[in-house]
Amino acid sequence: MHNLKLNPFKKLEIILEGAHQEFATDLLDRAGVKGYTIVSNLSGKGSQGFHEGHLMFNEDEVLNMIITAVPEEIVEPLLEGFAPFFEKHSGVVFISDIQVTRPVKFKN
């Protein structure tokens, strides 16, 4: 069996209202992020209480999570792009250290 080489990356988990999803994906695209996964209709409890997912007929108010893996050097520019947004809107960005086996899938 071949040994897989692990490469350090950062995982971003961006949680925001569905109405602002396009802002976030546009920012990621402009930063050169090669891909992301969107999970819709999140439920959970936060500083503003419990949030129920699966709202019928109102996709703008549901919470979505955008998950991506990026090289460390673009984390700071992305956070700078999100900073003004999160001063006016609810949401959060979680950042984790991860290892990936195929960096070509995540790096330009």
N, C-alpha and C positions, 0 to 999 in steps of 0.2 A: 504494500500500500504506500502511496506517495505521502510524504509529510506536507501538510498545509502550513504555509507561513502566515502568521498572524500580523496584522498591521493595525496600529492604533488610529482610531477615529473618535469622533464625538457623536453621540446620539442626541438629537433634539426632539423633544415632545412638546409641541405647541398646542395649547388648548385655548380656544376662543369661540365666540358665537359664530354660527353658520353664516350670518350676514357679512362677516369679515374674512371668510375663508379665502376669497379671491385676492384680497390685499396680501395675505400671508403667502399664498402660492406664487403670486407675482414677484414678491420680494425674494423668495427662494429661487425662482427662475432667473431673475436678474443677477443674482449672486453666483449663478452657475451650478446650482445644485442639480445633480443628474436625475434624481428621482425622490419620491416620497410616497407615503401611504396615508390615506385619509380614513379615519374611523369616525363615523357619524353617530349622532343620537346618544351621547354620553350621559350617564346618570352618575350622581355622586354628591358628596357633601363637601362644602368649602366654607369660606369666610362669610358668604351670603346665604348660608343654609343649604338645604337639600335641593338639588336640581334634577328634575325628572326628564329623562330622554323620551324619545318617540312622541313628540308633540305632533298631533295631526294638523295638517294644513298650514304649518308655520315652520319651514326649514330654516328661516333666518334666526330664530331664537334658540334653536337647539345648540348644544355644545358639540364641537368637533375637535378631534385631535389629529394633528399632522405630525407624522413620525418620519424622520430622515436621518441618514448618517452622512457626516461631512468631515472633511479634513479640518484639523484644529485651526489652521490659519484663516478660515472664513467664519469662525464662530463669532469673533469680536465684531466684524463688519455687520453680520446678521443681527446681533444684539443691538448695535447702534441704529439699525434700520427699524427694529421693533420698538425701541425706547419711546419715541413720541407717540406711537400707537397705544402702548400700554399706560401712558399717562392719562389717556382719555377713555379707554375701554377696559373692560374686565378681561381677564385671561392670565396665562402664565406660560413660561418656557422652562422646561426641565432639561438639564444638560447632564449627560452621563458619559463616562469613559467606556468605550467598547473596543473590541477587536474584530476585524473583518478578515475573511480569507481571500477575497477577490477585490482588491482596492480599485481596479480598473472600472468596476461597476459604480463607484462613488466619486471618483476624482476625474477632473478634466485633463 
